[in-house]
Amino acid sequence: MSPLSRPSRFRRIGLCVATGALAAVTAAAPALAADPSPTDHRDQAATAAPASDELSASALQREHEARQDAQAQNQAKPQEAPKRTYKGRVIAKPYLLLRDRPTRSSKVVGSVKYGTVVNIFCKTTGDNVDGNNRWYLLTDGTWAWGSARYIENIGAAPRYC
């Protein structure tokens, strides 16, 4: 062995030891997050500031624990899909054809009679129908697309999909 190869091997060993220590700390973080009093850890993480430009292992651990706590709180509250549905009235005579995609050439999956009030989930752009390229995704029974040209909004216009 040459004397030049020893420092690089020692550096590699030191890097492996440091990596192993960091892995052990991050593996222990979920156990610490399950601690019944995580507020103490969060308070320390919020007030602790690193002494230099580089974060120390303990500062990294506190930051990781704070992120774990925030993720745990977000997972505790199930994220709800937007509940708002929009309404519209069909103005196509005698009926509006509903399609499986927002195009005029797509498969017809149903129809809705003139004057019927429909629930609209969202809107998107598609084929142009008499100068209107917007299509609404209707949620009545089956999810199908109807041309916005033949649906009059009741209230606010739907959001984009």
Accessible surface in RSA format (square Angstrom, percent):
REM  Atomic radii and reference values for relative SASA: ProtOr
REM  Chains: A
REM  Algorithm: Lee & Richards
REM  Probe-radius: 1.40
REM  Slices: 20
REM RES _ NUM      All-atoms   Total-Side   Main-Chain    Non-polar    All polar
REM                ABS   REL    ABS   REL    ABS   REL    ABS   REL    ABS   REL
RES MET A   1   167.91  87.0  84.91  56.2  83.00 197.6  97.53  82.9  70.38  93.2
RES SER A   2    59.02  49.9  49.91  66.6   9.11  21.0  41.88  89.2  17.14  24.0
RES PRO A   3   109.88  80.1  99.57  90.8  10.31  37.5 102.67  84.8   7.22  44.9
RES LEU A   4   157.24  87.6 143.60 102.7  13.64  34.3 143.85 101.0  13.39  36.0
RES SER A   5    34.06  28.8  28.48  38.0   5.58  12.9  33.09  70.5   0.97   1.4
RES ARG A   6   128.78  54.1 128.24  65.4   0.54   1.3  27.73  37.9 101.05  61.2
RES PRO A   7    59.31  43.2  54.91  50.1   4.40  16.0  58.86  48.6   0.45   2.8
RES SER A   8    39.16  33.1  37.68  50.3   1.49   3.4  30.69  65.3   8.48  11.9
RES ARG A   9   108.30  45.5 107.44  54.8   0.87   2.1  37.63  51.4  70.68  42.8
RES PHE A  10   135.52  67.8 128.21  79.4   7.30  19.0 128.51  77.9   7.01  20.1
RES ARG A  11   174.37  73.2 162.45  82.8  11.93  28.4  70.64  96.5 103.73  62.9
RES ARG A  12   154.89  65.0 152.82  77.9   2.08   4.9  56.22  76.8  98.67  59.8
RES ILE A  13   104.16  59.3 102.57  76.4   1.59   3.8 104.16  75.0   0.00   0.0
RES GLY A  14    38.25  47.2   0.00   N/A  38.25  47.2  32.83  90.1   5.42  12.1
RES LEU A  15   124.05  69.1 118.84  85.0   5.21  13.1 122.08  85.7   1.96   5.3
RES CYS A  16    87.76  66.4  76.50  85.3  11.27  26.5  26.66  67.5  61.11  65.9
RES VAL A  17   101.77  67.0  93.29  84.5   8.48  20.4  99.93  86.8   1.84   5.0
RES ALA A  18    58.77  54.0  47.86  73.9  10.92  24.8  54.49  76.7   4.29  11.4
RES THR A  19    79.95  56.9  75.78  76.8   4.17   9.9  66.16  88.9  13.78  20.8
RES GLY A  20    39.11  48.2   0.00   N/A  39.11  48.2  33.02  90.6   6.09  13.6
RES ALA A  21    57.71  53.1  46.61  71.9  11.10  25.3  54.76  77.1   2.95   7.8
RES LEU A  22    73.23  40.8  71.16  50.9   2.07   5.2  72.60  51.0   0.63   1.7
RES ALA A  23    55.52  51.0  47.74  73.7   7.78  17.7  52.32  73.7   3.20   8.5
RES ALA A  24    62.42  57.4  49.59  76.5  12.83  29.2  57.60  81.1   4.82  12.8
RES VAL A  25    38.63  25.4  36.26  32.8   2.37   5.7  38.62  33.6   0.01   0.0
RES THR A  26    52.04  37.0  45.97  46.6   6.07  14.5  32.84  44.1  19.20  29.0
RES ALA A  27    76.06  69.9  50.22  77.5  25.85  58.8  60.19  84.8  15.87  42.1
RES ALA A  28    45.69  42.0  39.32  60.7   6.37  14.5  45.60  64.2   0.09   0.2
RES ALA A  29     0.12   0.1   0.09   0.1   0.02   0.1   0.09   0.1   0.02   0.1
RES PRO A  30    71.70  52.3  63.61  58.0   8.09  29.4  65.45  54.0   6.25  38.9
RES ALA A  31    73.88  67.9  52.91  81.7  20.97  47.7  61.21  86.2  12.67  33.6
RES LEU A  32    59.28  33.0  58.05  41.5   1.23   3.1  58.64  41.2   0.64   1.7
RES ALA A  33    30.33  27.9  12.01  18.5  18.32  41.7  15.34  21.6  14.99  39.7
RES ALA A  34    84.54  77.7  50.04  77.2  34.50  78.5  62.52  88.0  22.02  58.3
RES ASP A  35    47.58  33.3  38.73  38.6   8.85  20.9  13.11  30.9  34.47  34.4
RES PRO A  36   131.85  96.1  95.51  87.1  36.33 132.1 106.84  88.2  25.01 155.4
RES SER A  37    51.52  43.5  47.80  63.8   3.72   8.6  34.77  74.1  16.74  23.5
RES PRO A  38    30.53  22.2  30.53  27.8   0.00   0.0  30.53  25.2   0.00   0.0
RES THR A  39    72.79  51.8  72.36  73.4   0.44   1.0  55.25  74.2  17.54  26.5
RES ASP A  40    80.78  56.6  78.16  77.8   2.62   6.2  21.30  50.1  59.48  59.3
RES HIS A  41    48.22  26.4  46.14  32.1   2.08   5.3  37.08  38.2  11.14  13.0
RES ARG A  42    77.96  32.7  73.98  37.7   3.98   9.5  33.83  46.2  44.13  26.7
RES ASP A  43    90.01  63.1  86.60  86.2   3.41   8.1  28.38  66.8  61.63  61.5
RES GLN A  44   103.03  57.6  99.69  72.9   3.34   7.9  32.74  69.7  70.29  53.3
RES ALA A  45    23.27  21.4   5.21   8.0  18.06  41.1   5.75   8.1  17.52  46.4
RES ALA A  46    88.49  81.4  47.88  73.9  40.61  92.4  58.99  83.1  29.50  78.1
RES THR A  47   115.39  82.1  84.13  85.3  31.26  74.5  74.19  99.7  41.20  62.3
RES ALA A  48    41.91  38.5  15.61  24.1  26.30  59.8  24.55  34.6  17.36  46.0
RES ALA A  49    85.34  78.5  57.42  88.6  27.92  63.5  58.63  82.6  26.71  70.8
RES PRO A  50    62.58  45.6  39.61  36.1  22.97  83.5  45.06  37.2  17.52 108.9
RES ALA A  51   117.23 107.8  68.11 105.1  49.12 111.7  78.77 110.9  38.46 101.9
RES SER A  52    72.34  61.1  55.00  73.4  17.34  39.9  50.81 108.2  21.52  30.2
RES ASP A  53   153.61 107.6 118.61 118.1  34.99  82.7  40.17  94.5 113.44 113.1
RES GLU A  54   145.11  83.3 135.49 102.5   9.62  22.9  52.77 102.1  92.34  75.4
RES LEU A  55    75.06  41.8  53.80  38.5  21.26  53.4  53.93  37.9  21.13  56.9
RES SER A  56    60.41  51.0  49.42  65.9  10.99  25.3  52.56 111.9   7.85  11.0
RES ALA A  57    62.43  57.4  52.77  81.4   9.66  22.0  54.11  76.2   8.32  22.0
RES SER A  58    57.56  48.6  52.50  70.1   5.06  11.6  38.17  81.3  19.39  27.2
RES ALA A  59    11.60  10.7   7.46  11.5   4.15   9.4   8.06  11.4   3.54   9.4
RES LEU A  60    67.65  37.7  64.27  46.0   3.38   8.5  64.54  45.3   3.10   8.4
RES GLN A  61    44.22  24.7  42.66  31.2   1.56   3.7   4.12   8.8  40.10  30.4
RES ARG A  62    62.35  26.2  62.16  31.7   0.19   0.5  19.64  26.8  42.72  25.9
RES GLU A  63    61.82  35.5  56.82  43.0   5.00  11.9  33.27  64.4  28.55  23.3
RES HIS A  64    51.78  28.3  49.89  34.7   1.89   4.8  33.99  35.0  17.79  20.7
RES GLU A  65    11.69   6.7  11.67   8.8   0.02   0.0   5.33  10.3   6.36   5.2
RES ALA A  66    32.97  30.3  27.69  42.7   5.29  12.0  28.55  40.2   4.43  11.7
RES ARG A  67   146.42  61.5 143.05  72.9   3.37   8.0  48.58  66.4  97.84  59.3
RES GLN A  68    48.11  26.9  45.35  33.1   2.76   6.6   1.15   2.4  46.96  35.6
RES ASP A  69    10.15   7.1   8.38   8.3   1.77   4.2   3.82   9.0   6.33   6.3
RES ALA A  70    49.37  45.4  45.57  70.3   3.80   8.7  48.53  68.3   0.84   2.2
RES GLN A  71   104.29  58.3 103.78  75.8   0.51   1.2  30.08  64.0  74.21  56.3
RES ALA A  72    54.26  49.9  44.81  69.2   9.45  21.5  48.59  68.4   5.67  15.0
RES GLN A  73    90.04  50.4  85.80  62.7   4.24  10.1  37.09  78.9  52.96  40.2
RES ASN A  74    95.74  66.0  88.45  85.5   7.29  17.6  17.50  42.1  78.24  75.6
RES GLN A  75   149.54  83.6 120.34  87.9  29.20  69.5  46.17  98.3 103.37  78.4
RES ALA A  76    80.65  74.2  45.78  70.6  34.87  79.3  57.85  81.5  22.80  60.4
RES LYS A  77   155.15  75.7 151.15  92.7   4.00   9.5  95.57  86.0  59.58  63.5
RES PRO A  78   112.37  81.9  95.21  86.8  17.16  62.4 103.66  85.6   8.71  54.1
RES GLN A  79   168.64  94.3 132.50  96.8  36.15  86.1  50.69 107.9 117.96  89.5
RES GLU A  80   128.73  73.9  94.81  71.7  33.92  80.8  38.92  75.3  89.82  73.3
RES ALA A  81    75.52  69.4  57.56  88.8  17.97  40.9  64.08  90.2  11.45  30.3
RES PRO A  82    79.60  58.0  60.21  54.9  19.39  70.5  72.51  59.9   7.09  44.1
RES LYS A  83   166.23  81.1 137.55  84.4  28.69  68.3  95.78  86.2  70.46  75.0
RES ARG A  84   137.96  57.9 124.12  63.3  13.84  33.0  55.68  76.1  82.29  49.9
RES THR A  85    65.41  46.5  48.38  49.1  17.02  40.6  29.38  39.5  36.03  54.5
RES TYR A  86    25.26  11.8  21.75  12.4   3.50   9.1   6.39   4.8  18.87  23.3
RES LYS A  87    90.26  44.0  88.87  54.5   1.39   3.3  55.70  50.1  34.56  36.8
RES GLY A  88     0.00   0.0   0.00   N/A   0.00   0.0   0.00   0.0   0.00   0.0
RES ARG A  89    95.68  40.2  95.68  48.8   0.00   0.0  23.03  31.5  72.64  44.0
RES VAL A  90     0.31   0.2   0.00   0.0   0.31   0.7   0.00   0.0   0.31   0.8
RES ILE A  91    67.44  38.4  52.90  39.4  14.54  35.1  52.90  38.1  14.54  39.5
RES ALA A  92     7.78   7.2   6.09   9.4   1.69   3.8   7.78  11.0   0.00   0.0
RES LYS A  93   155.62  75.9 124.98  76.7  30.64  73.0  69.88  62.9  85.74  91.3
RES PRO A  94    97.99  71.4  86.59  78.9  11.40  41.4  91.74  75.7   6.25  38.9
RES TYR A  95   109.85  51.3  99.26  56.5  10.59  27.6  51.36  38.6  58.49  72.1
RES LEU A  96     9.19   5.1   7.93   5.7   1.26   3.2   9.19   6.5   0.00   0.0
RES LEU A  97    69.55  38.7  63.21  45.2   6.34  15.9  63.21  44.4   6.34  17.1
RES LEU A  98    14.11   7.9  14.11  10.1   0.00   0.0  14.11   9.9   0.00   0.0
RES ARG A  99    40.56  17.0  40.56  20.7   0.00   0.0   0.02   0.0  40.54  24.6
RES ASP A 100    63.30  44.3  44.54  44.3  18.76  44.4  21.68  51.0  41.62  41.5
RES ARG A 101   140.88  59.2 140.88  71.8   0.00   0.0  51.00  69.7  89.88  54.5
RES PRO A 102    27.61  20.1  27.61  25.2   0.00   0.0  27.61  22.8   0.00   0.0
RES THR A 103    39.16  27.9  39.16  39.7   0.00   0.0  37.73  50.7   1.44   2.2
RES ARG A 104   139.23  58.5 129.44  66.0   9.79  23.3  28.10  38.4 111.13  67.4
RES SER A 105   107.22  90.6  70.18  93.7  37.04  85.3  54.58 116.2  52.64  73.7
RES SER A 106     4.95   4.2   0.00   0.0   4.95  11.4   1.05   2.2   3.90   5.5
RES LYS A 107   146.49  71.5 133.52  81.9  12.97  30.9  86.93  78.2  59.56  63.4
RES VAL A 108    68.02  44.8  48.25  43.7  19.77  47.6  48.25  41.9  19.77  53.6
RES VAL A 109    66.41  43.7  30.98  28.0  35.43  85.4  39.15  34.0  27.26  73.9
RES GLY A 110    28.68  35.4   0.00   N/A  28.68  35.4  28.03  76.9   0.65   1.5
RES SER A 111    65.99  55.8  38.67  51.6  27.33  62.9   5.35  11.4  60.65  85.0
RES VAL A 112    20.06  13.2  15.79  14.3   4.27  10.3  20.06  17.4   0.00   0.0
RES LYS A 113   159.48  77.8 156.98  96.3   2.51   6.0  99.75  89.8  59.73  63.6
RES TYR A 114   113.30  52.9  95.38  54.3  17.93  46.6  56.09  42.2  57.21  70.5
RES GLY A 115    30.69  37.8   0.00   N/A  30.69  37.8  16.49  45.2  14.20  31.8
RES THR A 116    55.85  39.7  47.47  48.1   8.38  20.0  43.30  58.2  12.55  19.0
RES VAL A 117    69.54  45.8  48.09  43.5  21.45  51.7  48.09  41.8  21.45  58.2
RES VAL A 118     2.47   1.6   1.24   1.1   1.23   3.0   2.47   2.1   0.00   0.0
RES ASN A 119    42.99  29.6  42.79  41.4   0.20   0.5   0.67   1.6  42.32  40.9
RES ILE A 120     0.00   0.0   0.00   0.0   0.00   0.0   0.00   0.0   0.00   0.0
RES PHE A 121    49.78  24.9  49.78  30.8   0.00   0.0  49.78  30.2   0.00   0.0
RES CYS A 122     1.74   1.3   1.74   1.9   0.00   0.0   0.00   0.0   1.74   1.9
RES LYS A 123    27.92  13.6  27.87  17.1   0.05   0.1   2.23   2.0  25.68  27.4
RES THR A 124    35.14  25.0  34.86  35.3   0.28   0.7   6.98   9.4  28.16  42.6
RES THR A 125    76.88  54.7  62.73  63.6  14.16  33.7  31.23  41.9  45.66  69.0
RES GLY A 126    28.58  35.2   0.00   N/A  28.58  35.2  15.43  42.3  13.16  29.5
RES ASP A 127    51.44  36.0  46.30  46.1   5.15  12.2  11.15  26.3  40.29  40.2
RES ASN A 128    89.76  61.9  76.55  74.0  13.21  31.8  27.62  66.5  62.14  60.1
RES VAL A 129    13.69   9.0  13.69  12.4   0.00   0.0  13.69  11.9   0.00   0.0
RES ASP A 130   101.89  71.4  62.63  62.3  39.27  92.9  27.19  64.0  74.71  74.5
RES GLY A 131    72.14  89.0   0.00   N/A  72.14  89.0  31.63  86.8  40.51  90.7
RES ASN A 132    44.14  30.4  40.34  39.0   3.80   9.1  13.02  31.3  31.11  30.1
RES ASN A 133    60.59  41.8  58.74  56.8   1.85   4.5   8.88  21.4  51.71  50.0
RES ARG A 134    89.40  37.5  89.40  45.6   0.00   0.0  12.51  17.1  76.89  46.6
RES TRP A 135     5.09   2.0   5.09   2.5   0.00   0.0   5.09   2.7   0.00   0.0
RES TYR A 136    12.55   5.9  12.55   7.1   0.00   0.0   0.00   0.0  12.55  15.5
RES LEU A 137    24.21  13.5  24.21  17.3   0.00   0.0  24.21  17.0   0.00   0.0
RES LEU A 138     2.16   1.2   2.16   1.5   0.00   0.0   2.16   1.5   0.00   0.0
RES THR A 139    29.64  21.1  13.13  13.3  16.51  39.4   9.33  12.5  20.31  30.7
RES ASP A 140    57.90  40.6  41.14  40.9  16.76  39.6  36.16  85.1  21.74  21.7
RES GLY A 141    81.84 100.9   0.00   N/A  81.84 100.9  42.63 117.0  39.21  87.8
RES THR A 142    89.68  63.8  83.61  84.8   6.07  14.5  78.14 105.0  11.53  17.4
RES TRP A 143   143.81  57.7 118.35  57.3  25.45  59.8  94.93  50.6  48.88  79.3
RES ALA A 144     0.27   0.3   0.02   0.0   0.26   0.6   0.27   0.4   0.00   0.0
RES TRP A 145    35.69  14.3  35.69  17.3   0.00   0.0  22.81  12.2  12.87  20.9
RES GLY A 146     0.00   0.0   0.00   N/A   0.00   0.0   0.00   0.0   0.00   0.0
RES SER A 147     5.65   4.8   5.21   7.0   0.44   1.0   5.21  11.1   0.44   0.6
RES ALA A 148     9.91   9.1   2.72   4.2   7.19  16.4   2.72   3.8   7.19  19.0
RES ARG A 149    90.24  37.9  84.08  42.9   6.16  14.7  14.62  20.0  75.62  45.8
RES TYR A 150    61.94  28.9  61.94  35.2   0.00   0.0  37.99  28.5  23.95  29.5
RES ILE A 151     7.37   4.2   0.00   0.0   7.37  17.8   0.00   0.0   7.37  20.0
RES GLU A 152    91.29  52.4  85.56  64.7   5.73  13.6  29.62  57.3  61.67  50.3
RES ASN A 153    56.03  38.6  34.01  32.9  22.02  53.0  10.21  24.6  45.82  44.3
RES ILE A 154    68.83  39.2  58.27  43.4  10.56  25.5  61.87  44.6   6.96  18.9
RES GLY A 155    69.05  85.1   0.00   N/A  69.05  85.1  41.29 113.3  27.76  62.2
RES ALA A 156    51.20  47.1  33.34  51.5  17.85  40.6  44.46  62.6   6.74  17.9
RES ALA A 157    54.79  50.4  36.15  55.8  18.64  42.4  36.15  50.9  18.64  49.4
RES PRO A 158     3.46   2.5   0.22   0.2   3.24  11.8   0.22   0.2   3.24  20.1
RES ARG A 159    82.11  34.5  72.20  36.8   9.91  23.6  54.61  74.6  27.50  16.7
RES TYR A 160   112.63  52.6  99.05  56.4  13.58  35.3  88.66  66.6  23.97  29.5
RES CYS A 161    88.40  66.9  27.85  31.1  60.56 142.3  52.32 132.6  36.08  38.9
END  Absolute sums over single chains surface
CHAIN  1 A    11155.4       9091.1       2064.3       6480.5       4674.9
END  Absolute sums over all chains
TOTAL         11155.4       9091.1       2064.3       6480.5       4674.9
